[in-house]
């Protein structure tokens, strides 16, 4: 039983790489061994594929976050809008300074 649980966990994580066909093949092996009954097999396949998809999405989100923030969370890059706002404020300050002269 422990081996079956470990195999299912590995399968859930491995579905990110292996795909649905490999999940179906492995679950079919479990059915043949009598460790999972036929009625449970479709639900198990769906659940493992869903977990694999969730893991894939989490990995993609983490990769995208790291790519968008190469220096980490401690430093932020100025956006084009930030720079435009700074220019507008500087222009306004320069205009005000000229009026005061």
N, C-alpha and C positions, 0 to 999 in steps of 0.2 A: 504493500500500500504506500509506504514512504517513497519507494521508487516511482510509483505512478504519480504521486503528487509532485515530486521533483521534476519528472518528465513533463507534466502539464505546465508547471511554472516556467521551465526552460522553453517550452513550446510557445507560451504566451509572450515571452520576451523575444524569442527567436522569430516570431511571425513577422516582425519588422523586416527581417532579412529574407526569410524563407518563403513567405507568401501563403495564400490560402490552400494551394494544392498540397504543400508539405504538411500543413495542419491536418487536412483531411486524411492524408496517408497515415500519419502518426495516430490519429484517433481511430482509424480503421484497424490498425494494429492492436490498439487497446481493446476494441470490440472483439477481435478474433481471440485475444487472450482471455476474454471474459472479465476484464477489469472495468469495462464500461459497457452498459447495455445499449442496444441499437437505438432505443427511444431517446436516451440521453445524449447520443453522439452528435446529433444536429445542434442541439442547444450548446453543447460543449464547444463545437466548432465555431458557432456564432460568437460565443463569449470570448474564446481565445483570439479570434480574428479582431473582435472589437477592442480587446485589451492591446493587441499588437498595433492597431491603428492609433489608439490613444497614445501609446508609447512613441510611435513614429511622429505624431504631431507634437508631442512634448520635446522630442529631440530636435525637430525642425525649428520650433519656437526658440529653444535655447541657442541653437546655432545662429538664428537670425538676430537674436538679441546680442550675442557676442560680436557678430559681424557689424551691427549698427553702432556698437559702442566699443571700439577697439581698446580704449584706454580705461575701460571699466566705468562703474557708476560714479566714482569720485570726481570725474571730470566730464563736463558737457561741452559739446561743440555749439557755437553760435549758428543759428539758422539764418537763412537769407532774410527772413522777416525780422529777426533780432537786429541784424546789421542795418536794415532799412529804418527801423525805429530809432536806433542810435543816431543815424544820419539826420533824421527829422528833428530829433531833440537838439542835436548840435547846431543845425541850421537855425532853429528857433532861438537858441541861446546867443548865437552870433548876431541875429537880427536885433534881439533885445539889447545886446551890448552896444551895437551901433547906435541905437536910439538914445541910450544913456550918455553917449559922448557928446 
